[in-house]
């Protein structure tokens, strides 16, 4: 007997319905009412903000000198350039940190030969500044360290560098501890005394703002007289990758930087990215945030996870096509290995959950093992958080010490949660959705229990369910190429600006069949119109939906296959009428 599975699989939430504002925005912007309703669901309700949203412009970027210590940082670098001091860019090993290193290196290398970079080894050194690295840099004559995507929690290490005669500038976006390092400049928009209006920049976004300010400071000093004045727009392909890779909210300034940057990636001027696109099989395609997320960024990250982040840096810096292709092939091999390792760890944990616990009775998920590579546990934690709608922390153990990586969900700030576990942690850092910890192996059990209590105290149980936000209700007759063109103006999609989800009620589903890797293809019929649809990884629902009258939640898209294109509904959820 065929099993009928329960639908819907998520809790549906509806955006606020305000017909008057919807009509006004549609009229004044010249867009479809569905598009104006989507804007309203993103809390964009006045004409000026809506116009800026639909037409992102670099002219709308805030003044970078509004960031606390920006002037100090700029003047310290200008002095270093003038005095021919040795500068090192000290980065992180993920896509955000890697792209931030490349942005600063490319710019500064055109100004001074005395600049290099350093990215710590993930396993041997871990995240952030460390004394051993500072000793090596000092021995090599380094006089100024500029940290990117790290440094805000390295109070002791910055003090040690100062005692060694090495100055430090911090460019970081992670949560700010109560006591900040005594650096020459601490540039982080999350500082409580920082007037910069946008608080959600990725590390590479802060690096880019620093370059805007530095370019301006050098101009005031007459530095560019007789020199080529740099066009910083050329770096936005890298800024886009780091911003998307760090899952930073694609709103406001991030939206401007990312939209322009994705266009540059499509254009394909950067040799390393051109090679990477070819390896991914997307070299002749328009690159949107989804293609960047699922094709390019994982390969950059893979170098820092299980290979060497230096290979990703060199790929993004090279101007030689042969070298770029060789490096792109290496990153692709790392990524395939990463996928295999990740799958094995995820399956191991899912089996442990199946055998030993009821996840519905847990408010958080904490697992540890001596057999897990520390470079892939963050991805698996993200998979678990998405699957079970709970904060998840995975810990890789070695010699009695654990290095953990955590991912959270919308309603729980994992960094603030870890602050309440401070007494059980050797160290920690991060932001609302992601964090890293160091912990003694013997403290993991107590930590897991305490985190469970903290999550329970800060989250309602009904928030621990996967939700689908419906942006607008419509009819199948509304879905056409003109509407999809207008919806594309809302891209790039990602964190805080998800792909729009529409709802059509009372449709009939026919022609259900399973394709590919358990994907459910269906024909949706209503209002005299018929559309193809696809529901990824949901083939097990085939007997529940076939010939059913339903309400559907979906994202409309253009599906191109074998040179032909058609409108397809990417299904998000289905409610079956009883």
Number of C-alpha atoms within 10 A of each C-alpha: 3 7 10 12 13 11 14 16 15 15 13 15 11 13 16 13 14 11 11 9 17 20 17 16 24 19 13 10 17 12 16 18 21 21 25 26 26 23 26 22 20 16 13 17 18 13 15 10 14 17 14 13 19 16 12 19 15 11 7 11 15 14 12 21 19 14 24 21 17 22 18 16 24 23 16 18 20 18 12 17 18 12 9 14 18 20 26 21 21 28 30 28 30 26 31 30 30 32 34 33 30 25 26 22 19 14 16 20 12 11 14 15 13 15 22 17 18 18 26 21 17 20 13 7 14 16 20 22 26 18 14 11 18 19 15 11 20 18 9 10 12 21 20 25 27 24 29 30 30 23 29 28 23 20 16 14 20 28 17 16 24 17 10 13 13 20 21 27 28 26 30 28 26 26 19 18 14 8 9 15 21 18 21 18 22 24 26 27 26 21 20 9 10 15 15 17 14 15 15 20 26 28 32 32 30 24 27 25 22 22 19 18 20 22 20 16 17 16 13 10 10 11 16 14 10 7 9 8 11 12 9 14 14 15 21 24 26 29 31 30 27 26 26 26 24 20 17 21 21 26 21 17 21 22 25 23 26 29 23 20 23 24 16 20 23 19 16 18 13 21 20 27 24 23 24 27 23 15 18 17 11 17 18 12 11 12 22 18 20 13 16 19 18 12 20 23 20 22 27 31 27 28 27 28 25 20 21 19 28 18 19 28 27 16 27 26 19 16 14 11 15 13 15 25 20 14 22 27 17 17 29 21 15 22 22 14 14 23 14 10 18 21 12 12 18 17 12 12 16 11 12 12 13 11 9 8 11 9 14 12 8 16 23 24 22 21 16 19 14 14 10 18 18 22 23 23 25 23 18 24 27 23 16 22 20 17 11 19 24 28 29 26 28 29 28 23 21 15 8 10 18 25 23 23 27 27 29 25 21 13 17 20 19 26 24 15 17 24 15 13 17 12 11 18 18 13 15 19 23 23 17 18 19 24 22 22 21 20 21 16 18 12 14 19 12 12 19 16 15 18 21 19 14 18 21 14 11 12 13 11 12 8 15 18 15 16 14 18 19 21 24 24 18 13 15 18 12 14 18 14 14 12 16 17 12 16 22 16 13 20 20 23 21 18 14 12 17 15 19 22 21 23 21 17 18 17 23 20 23 18 13 20 16 19 14 10 10 15 18 22 24 24 20 23 17 17 10 7 13 16 17 18 23 22 21 17 14 16 19 14 20 21 15 16 22 16 17 17 21 19 19 25 26 24 18 22 19 15 14 11 8 5 5 7 10 14 17 20 25 20 21 21 21 23 20 17 12 6
